[in-house]
Amino acid sequence: MAITDNILSDISFLDAFNPKAIAKEISEKMRQRRLDADLTQEALAKRSGVSLGTLKRFESRFEISLKHLLMIAVALGATDEFHHLFTLRQYQNIDELLTVQKAKSRKRGRKNV
């Protein structure tokens, strides 16, 4: 990395924060899993209960509802990954936990406009 380079000069770094790039990555992984299972789009659509058009749209434009994504995940045996979304924070040590417990905890979010 040159002296003038910084973390933002590597545009691929930003993909981790780009919803479209994340959706594309998920779509590509689903497609590879479908192919590894030797399933056509039609076969996966039938097995999952998701319409063929929805499946094609996901593979080409990376757009899908959560409900349909979960249905595909069930059909491909890939639901474990969903159980790790939005998990509670894991603390590294007891001091970190105690510090967080001492802080005032809010039960509702603030309205950010």
N, C-alpha and C positions, 0 to 999 in steps of 0.2 A: 504494500500500500504506500503510495507516495505521500509526501508531507502534506500536500493540499487536499488529499482525500480525507473524507470523514465518513462516519457511519451512514449518513444520508446519501452519499455519492453512490453507494451500492443500492440500486433501486430494488433488487431482489429482497433486500432486508425488509423493505416496506410491505412485501407480500404477506408477512406474518400478521399485519394489521389491516389488510385489505379484504373486506368481506367477499368480493368477487373472486379474488385469488384463492381464498380459503375454500369457497364453494367449488372452484375448478379442481382444486386438489382432492376434495372429497369425491367429486364426480369421477375423476380419473382413477382413484383407488377403488370405487365401487365398480367401475367398468372392468378394471383388472381382475377384481374378485369374481365378477360375472364370467369373464373369459376363462379364468382358472377353473371355474365350476363347469366349464364347457356348455354354457347357456347362451342362447341367442337372446336378443332383446325381447322377442316375442315370448320365449319360454319364461324369462324372468318376469315379464309383465303378467303372464298367466299365473305363475307360482305366487307372486307377491300380491296380486289383486290390484296393482297399479296399471292404469291404462298405458298402452304402447306409446301413445303421444306424449304422455307425461314422462315416461322413461327416456324417450328420444330427446325431449327438451332438456332434461337433466344432463344427459351425456353431451349434448351439443352447446347448450347455452347456460348450463350450470344453475338452472332455476328449478326449484321443487319446494313443495310445502313440507313442513316438519312431519306431518302425518304420513305422507307418501314416502319420505325418506326412511322413517321408522318401519314402514311396511316392507320396503326393500331390504333393510337391514335384517329384519326377521327372516325373510326368505333366504338371505345369504349367510345367516348365522353370524351376524356382525353386530349384535346388540350390546355386547360388553362395553364397547367404547362409549356408548351413550350414558352408561352408569357413572362415568368419571367426569362428565360435564358439570360444572358449577359445584364441585365438591367443596366441603368446608376446608378451610386453611389448615395445613399441618404445621405444627410448631416444631422448631428445631431443638428447643430446650425449655425447661420449666420457667426460666427467667422471662423468656419471650411471652409465654402464656400468661404469667402473672402481670406483666406490663400491659398486655391487652385487656385483661380482666379489670385492671384498675381504671382504665380509660372509660369515660362515659360512653355507654353504648346506646345508639339510636335504634328505635324500633321501626321508624319510617324513614324513607329517603327524602331528601330535600328536592324541591322543584328547581331544576337548573334550566334557565331559559337563556 
